[in-house]
């Protein structure tokens, strides 16, 4: 152990109560920072997993067509000048096979599914509900969604083998008082077709579970009178974070609008980020208190140890040595606080993950969702280091400015 570190340790242990105050605030600040960031990130990641498992990482939909404006060059000339004025969107994908073929050329694309969507009225023996019918090719759709893991009643095998089968959201089925095997009517602008519930799914997203009815693509074409084309193509990606870059390239190549999940869920993602920042600011108050306590502790040590500082200076210790001694004191508290705080964060995060918390609305979960990320620990310790060390600089510099002669004469400031 270096002499400066040893002296710092002895100075610090002389003020045990003040040191423990600063240490406890540092531990709480680091530990709570980790726990709050783990929970907010956990819920955000679970939300992202839910929406990716339902709506995919990207959707390619309306065809993009440049609009050209022409004008005469004037001066009696027949020369015509044309220039691009804007983009016109034509609803739907007219040639889904060609577009899917182009999408499969992108290395990041792991699956595609053509979907035909339309508004319908679901009629049961008890009541009617407005909904949306989604025509899908089951095997293709399973590659871009978690539909097979969202089934809570029935099974996909029945749907696969039944041309008139349908998959219905749990909320919608409860409203219509339908169960697996129940029959119902789909009314698409006066066109009525009878279907049977093959299975009931639950995504946990109430807006989806109360509106979507999945049927086979061929049945949807017949019901909606759409023999060709689809509404959109749902896409799954190997790397979901590259969706915005891929979307831009797809639009340029395929001339169809491509909407990544980051744009689609922008409002919710912004809300999660705001919650993460606000919780970090709130719990950082403990770390700020630790810094103020450290400032107070070192200031008191400077006042009480002026004679010791004079002896050290007369022995040949330079100003930088005195500064290091006081910064070492802050470093000792910070190191112990960071280690113990990280342990508190690990234990707290694990404990929180076991707390029951039934949620059903934007996703479905029965417990707190947590994220185990090394960045949370790094951010917590970095925040503590900045606040504690910054608060220690002023007392350390003040101690270094003390001169032995001034201390002996009693004129030290």
GIVEN-V247749 format. One record per backbone hydrogen bond with DSSP energy under -0.5 kcal/mol. CO is the residue of the C=O (numbers start at 0). NH is the residue of the N-H. If there is no record, write none. Layout:
co: [CO:CO]
nh: [NH:NH]
This chain:
co: [1:2:3:4:5:6:7:8:9:11:12:14:15:16:17:18:19:20:21:22:23:24:25:26:27:28:29:30:31:32:33:34:35:36:37:37:38:39:40:41:42:43:44:45:46:47:48:49:50:51:52:56:57:58:58:59:61:62:64:65:66:66:68:70:73:78:79:80:82:85:87:87:88:89:91:91:92:94:95:96:97:98:99:101:102:105:107:110:112:114:114:114:115:117:119:120:120:121:121:122:126:128:130:131:132:132:133:133:134:135:135:136:136:137:139:140:145:145:146:146:149:152:154:155:156:157:158:160:161:163:165:165:165:166:167:168:169:170:171:172:172:178:181:183:184:184:185:185:186:186:187:189:190:192:194:195:195:196:197:198:199:199:200:202:203:203:204:204:205:207:207:208:210:211:212:213:214:215:216:217:218:219:220:220:229:231:231:232:233:234:234:235:235:237:238:239:241:242:243:244:245:246:247:248:249:250:254:256:257:258:259:259:260:262:264:265:266:267:268:269:270:271:272:273:274:275:276:277:278:279:281:282:282:283:284:285:286:287:288:289:290:291:292:293:294:295:296:297:298:299:300:302:304:305:306:307:308:309:310:311:312:317:318:319:320:321:322:323:324:325:326:327:328:329:330:331:332:333:334:335:336:337:338:339:340:341:342:343:344:345:346:347:348:349:350:351:351:354:358:360:362:364:365:370:372:372:373:374:375:376:377:378:379:380:381:382:383:384:385:386:387:388:389:389:390:391:392:393:394:395:396:397:398:402:403:404:405:405:405]
nh: [5:6:7:8:9:10:11:12:13:14:15:18:19:20:21:22:23:24:25:26:27:28:29:30:31:32:33:34:35:36:37:38:39:40:41:370:42:43:44:45:46:47:48:49:50:51:52:53:54:55:145:260:234:60:258:232:256:89:87:67:84:85:82:80:76:72:81:70:68:66:64:89:90:62:62:93:229:98:99:100:101:102:103:104:105:108:237:235:233:116:230:231:134:132:130:122:186:123:128:184:123:121:119:212:117:134:135:214:115:137:216:139:140:141:142:143:148:149:149:150:201:199:158:159:160:161:161:162:164:195:167:197:198:213:200:172:173:174:175:176:177:181:196:194:122:186:187:192:120:188:190:191:187:185:183:165:197:180:154:167:151:152:169:363:205:360:207:208:209:210:211:171:131:168:133:166:135:219:220:221:222:223:224:225:92:114:233:59:112:56:57:109:110:239:241:242:245:246:247:248:249:250:251:252:253:254:63:60:259:58:262:263:264:265:268:269:270:271:272:273:274:275:276:277:278:279:280:281:282:283:284:285:286:287:288:289:290:291:292:293:294:295:296:297:298:299:300:301:302:303:304:305:308:309:310:311:312:313:314:316:315:321:322:323:324:325:326:327:328:329:330:331:332:333:334:335:336:337:338:339:340:341:342:343:344:345:346:347:348:349:350:351:352:353:353:354:367:367:364:205:360:358:356:372:375:376:377:378:379:380:381:382:383:384:385:386:387:388:389:390:391:392:392:393:394:395:396:397:398:399:400:401:401:406:407:408:409:410:411]
